[in-house]
Amino acid sequence: QVYLVESGGGLVQPAGSLRLSCAASRSVSSANAMGWYRQAPGKERELVATITSSSSTNYGDSVKGRFTISRDNAKNTVYLQMNSLKPEDTAVYYCNGRLKYTNLEVWGQGTLVTVSS
């Protein structure tokens, strides 16, 4: 079963912007924090940003001031606005959440963001 579906990735030039979306199924809890993580080739998965159900946010050091996470609880959707993109932001971006009742952590399939001229 697919719980999280990311969209919005693509190719963008340095200093450009992209907005990622993560649509969560009804099985994913809107009462828990959700987040974005990324994994570049040859590197470990790292935190990009998280957001609680009350919209408190936390960002990885490398994206602070450039990326903004937000959520629409009514739509059970999380967004990641990425500005001032750099080549080092190139990675597969994954959405993360937890299921209702079991609290099992789930991941989306990922969306590729490539920052290149």
BELNORFEN-V695603 format. One record per pair of residues at least 12 apart in sequence whose C-alpha atoms are under 6 Angstrom apart, sorted by the first residue. I is the first residue (numbers start at 1). J is the second residue. Records with the same first field share a line. If there is no record, write none. Layout:
I->J / J
This chain:
3->24 / 25
4->23 / 24 / 108
5->22 / 23 / 108
6->21 / 22
7->20 / 21
8->20
9->111 / 112 / 113
10->113
11->114 / 115
12->115
13->115 / 116 / 117
14->85 / 86 / 115 / 116
15->84 / 85
16->84 / 85
17->82 / 83
18->82
19->80 / 81 / 82
20->79 / 80
21->78 / 79
22->77 / 78
23->77
24->76 / 77
27->99 / 100
28->98 / 99 / 100
29->98 / 99 / 100
31->53
32->53
33->51 / 52 / 53
34->50 / 51 / 96 / 97
35->49 / 50 / 95 / 96
36->48 / 49 / 94 / 95
37->93 / 94
38->91 / 92 / 93 / 94
39->91 / 92
40->91
47->60
48->60
66->83
67->81 / 82 / 83
68->80 / 81
87->115 / 116
90->113 / 114 / 115
91->112 / 113
92->110 / 111 / 112
93->110 / 111
94->108 / 110
95->107 / 108
